[in-house]
Amino acid sequence: MTDVDFQHARWRKGTGSGDSGCVEVALETRLIGVRDTKDLGVGPVLAFRPSVWTSFLNGLRGDDFTPEWTDN
C-alpha cells in the first residue's frame, strides 16, 4: 500500500449527515479517502481505489447490503 497524504485534501461530509456518526470523503491523487468526522481530522483514513469506491457506492444504491438482523 502506498502512503497518500490527505492533509491538504478537500473533505466533504454527506448532506444527510448530522453532527455525529458521520464520515467524510476526499479525493486525493489516485485514491478516495474516508474518515470519521468525530476525529476532527487527526484520526485514521481508509483509502480506496476509485474502482473499489464506485463498486461500494453502486452496492449501496442497489440495496446490496442487508443487515444480518433483518428477516428477509
N, C-alpha and C positions, 0 to 999 in steps of 0.2 A: 504494500500500500504506500503510495506516495503522500508525503505530508503536503497539505494545501493550507495556505494561510487565509483564513476567513476574517482576519482582523479588520480589514477595510471593506468588507462586503456590505452590500445594502440588504439588510434583513427586512423581511416582510412578515407581518402577522395576518392570519386569516380574518376576513371581515366579520365572520361569525364568532370570533374568539372573544371571550370575556377577559377579566383581569387575572384569572387563574386557570391552570390546566391547559395552557396554550403552547403551541410550538411556533417557531419562526423558521422561515425558509429563505435561503440565499443562493444565488448562482455566482460561482467564483471559478474562473479559469475553465476547467473541464468537469467540474463536479457540482452537485447540488448539496448544500449543507442544510441540516435540520438540527435545531437546538431547542431546549426548553426555555421559555420566556422567563420563568421564575429564577433562572440562574443569572440573570442580568448581564449576559454576555461573557461570563467567566467560566461557564461550565463546558462540558464536552460537546463536540459537534459530530453528528453522524454524517458521513459523506457518501453519496451515491452517484454512480454514473447516470447521465441523463436518461439512457435507455431503461435502466432499472427503475428510476423515479417515475418515468412515464408508465411503465407497466403497473407500478403500485397505484398510481392515480386512476388508471383505467380499471383496475380491480375495484377500487372504491366506487367509481361511477357505475360499474356493472353489478354492484352489490355482491361481489365475490367473497366477501369476508363475513361469515356468520359466526357470532359468538357461540361457544360450546354450550352455554347455559340456556339457549333458546330451544323450544320444541318445534323442530321442522321435520 
